[in-house]
Each structure stands twice: as structure tokens, then as C-alpha cells.
Amino acid sequence: TELSLAINHDNEPDNQMNRHETQNQSGFSLLEVLIALLILSIGLLGLAALQTTGLRSNEMASMRTTATQLAYDISDRMRANPAGVTANGYVLAGDATPTGTSVAALDLIAWNQAVTALPGGRSSITQCDGTSVPPCDGITHIITVQWDEMRTGASGTTCPPASETDLRCYQLIFSE
């Protein structure tokens, strides 16, 4: 049988030369680890921003839902007391505090307290006439609930909001 021998010009055995080459290529460098950590941290910051946006949107939706429920609450109270509606007992200016002991006045007091639980919460109920916006006629009322959705100290009363300084609003037209 023939023997074949590998010729090594460096006078090192073949197995030592192969081991020396693989040692140079194994493991991660510190730079690779730092780049991986940077990419991971950017991803985590993006995830945190997404979570914050989701929470903010959820809170805004909750405020809109509350405003809608409050508008329907007072409209149900008005339907239950048609005599109070006919006697204009359910008219409330935006900055007025309701007073009195009639059923309509007690309804307005309770409703107004619930509206003020919204951030910057304001309410008004106006009876329609020919100049009302939105236009309406007959024994009809416009129920408006306003709130500071972004919690920025907005105080404008234009509905629908014309700028960031206006409160967000929900309007419901009540008709007998």
C-alpha cells in the first residue's frame, strides 16, 4: 500500500494549522454585539411609542363614548318629562350652573355634574330657532357636550372645533 503524506512547509502538523485558522473566525466581536443591542433598543423604543399612542387613542375613544352617553342620558330624561321640555325647563347656557327644584332643573343639575367629570367638560342645551346651527325647527333642542380631549387647556367653544384651542364636542339634536 502506498502512504501519502501531506507536505507542510511551515513544519507544523496539519491539525494545528486548521485549529489556528478556526480560532480566528469563531465567536462575536464586541462591535457586532453593540450593533445588535442598538437595533434591539431602537425596536423597543418603537414598541413603547406604539403602546403610548394606543393608550392615548383608547383614552380619547373613552371620552367620546362618555360624551355620547351623556347626551343620550339627558335626551332620555327630556323624553320622560315632556312638560318640562314644553316649558323650556331644559334650556342650559354653556357657562350656566343649573338651579331649581323642578324635575327638569334636577335633571340638569345631575347631568351637568356628570359632564364636568370629563376633562374641561362643558354642556349646553339650546332650543332651536331659525338661526340655530345646525338648522332645525319645531320644538327641538340641540344638546352639546364639550371636553378637552388632548388635555391642553383648550377653552374655545366653537362646535365643531375650528382649531386646537377649541374643545372637542358632540352634538345631539333632540326632537319630540
C-alpha positions in Angstrom: 0.0 0.0 0.0 1.0 3.5 -0.6 1.4 6.0 2.1 0.6 9.6 1.3 2.0 12.3 3.4 0.9 15.9 3.4 3.7 18.3 3.0 3.8 21.2 5.3 6.2 23.9 4.5 5.9 25.6 7.9 7.0 22.4 9.7 3.7 22.4 11.7 1.3 19.4 11.8 -1.8 19.9 9.6 -4.2 19.6 12.5 -2.6 22.5 14.4 -2.8 24.8 11.3 -6.5 24.1 10.9 -7.2 24.8 14.5 -5.3 28.1 14.4 -7.5 29.2 11.4 -10.8 28.4 13.1 -9.9 30.2 16.3 -9.6 33.4 14.4 -13.1 33.1 13.0 -15.2 31.9 16.0 -17.3 34.0 18.3 -18.8 37.5 18.0 -16.8 40.7 18.1 -17.7 43.5 20.5 -18.8 45.6 17.6 -21.3 43.1 16.4 -22.8 42.8 19.9 -23.1 46.6 20.2 -24.8 46.9 16.8 -27.3 44.1 17.8 -28.0 46.0 21.1 -28.6 49.2 19.2 -31.1 47.6 16.8 -32.8 45.9 19.7 -33.1 49.2 21.7 -34.5 51.0 18.7 -37.1 48.3 18.3 -38.0 48.5 22.0 -38.4 52.3 21.8 -40.7 51.9 18.8 -42.7 49.4 20.7 -43.0 51.8 23.6 -44.1 54.7 21.3 -46.7 52.4 19.8 -48.0 51.4 23.2 -48.3 55.1 24.3 -50.1 56.0 21.1 -52.5 53.1 21.7 -53.2 54.2 25.2 -53.8 57.8 24.2 -56.2 56.7 21.4 -58.1 54.5 23.9 -58.5 57.3 26.3 -59.8 59.6 23.6 -62.3 57.0 22.5 -63.4 56.6 26.1 -64.1 60.4 26.3 -66.1 60.3 23.1 -68.1 57.4 24.4 -68.8 59.1 27.7 -69.9 62.3 25.9 -72.2 60.3 23.6 -73.7 58.5 26.6 -74.2 61.8 28.5 -76.0 63.4 25.5 -78.3 60.4 25.2 -78.8 60.4 29.0 -80.2 63.9 29.0 -82.3 63.2 25.9 -83.9 60.3 27.7 -84.6 62.5 30.7 -86.2 65.0 28.4 -88.4 62.3 26.8 -89.5 61.3 30.2 -90.6 64.8 31.1 -92.3 66.3 28.1 -94.0 69.0 30.3 -90.5 70.3 31.3 -89.4 70.4 27.6 -92.5 72.3 26.6 -92.0 74.8 29.5 -88.3 75.4 28.3 -87.1 73.7 31.5 -84.3 72.0 29.6 -82.5 75.1 28.2 -79.0 75.5 29.6 -76.4 78.1 28.5 -72.8 76.8 28.1 -71.4 78.6 31.2 -74.6 78.5 33.4 -74.9 76.4 36.5 -78.4 74.9 36.7 -80.5 75.6 39.8 -84.0 74.9 41.0 -86.2 72.1 42.3 -88.3 71.2 39.3 -87.8 67.8 37.7 -86.1 69.5 34.7 -83.8 71.5 37.0 -82.8 68.4 39.0 -82.1 66.5 35.7 -79.9 69.4 34.5 -78.0 69.6 37.8 -77.3 65.8 37.8 -76.4 65.9 34.1 -74.2 68.9 34.4 -72.2 67.3 37.2 -71.6 64.2 35.1 -70.4 66.3 32.2 -67.9 68.2 34.4 -66.3 64.8 35.1 -64.9 65.0 31.6 -61.6 67.0 31.3 -62.7 70.6 30.7 -66.3 69.3 30.4 -68.9 71.9 29.4 -72.5 71.4 28.4 -75.3 73.4 26.8 -78.9 72.7 25.6 -80.4 75.3 23.3 -83.8 75.4 21.8 -83.9 75.6 18.1 -85.0 78.7 16.2 -84.5 79.8 12.6 -80.9 80.8 13.3 -79.7 77.6 15.0 -76.6 75.8 13.8 -77.2 73.0 12.8 -80.5 74.2 11.3 -83.6 72.8 12.9 -87.2 73.7 13.6 -90.2 73.0 15.8 -89.8 72.0 19.5 -86.3 70.8 19.0 -83.2 71.2 21.2 -79.5 70.9 20.4 -77.6 69.1 23.2 -73.9 69.8 23.2 -71.2 68.2 25.3 -67.7 69.6 25.1 -64.4 68.4 26.6 -60.6 69.0 26.3 -59.7 65.8 24.5 -55.9 66.5 24.4 -55.8 68.0 27.9 -54.0 71.1 26.6 -56.1 73.6 28.4 -58.3 74.3 25.4 -61.3 76.6 26.1 -62.8 77.6 22.8 -66.4 76.8 22.3 -66.7 76.5 18.6 -68.5 73.3 17.6 -67.3 71.6 15.5 -63.8 72.7 16.6 -62.2 75.1 14.2 -58.7 75.0 15.9 -56.7 73.2 18.5 -57.8 75.8 21.1 -61.4 74.7 20.8 -62.9 72.0 22.9 -63.9 68.7 21.2 -67.7 68.4 21.0 -70.6 66.1 20.5 -74.0 67.4 19.4 -77.3 65.6 19.5 -80.5 67.0 18.1 -83.5 66.2 20.3 -86.9 66.4 18.8 -90.2 65.5 20.4 
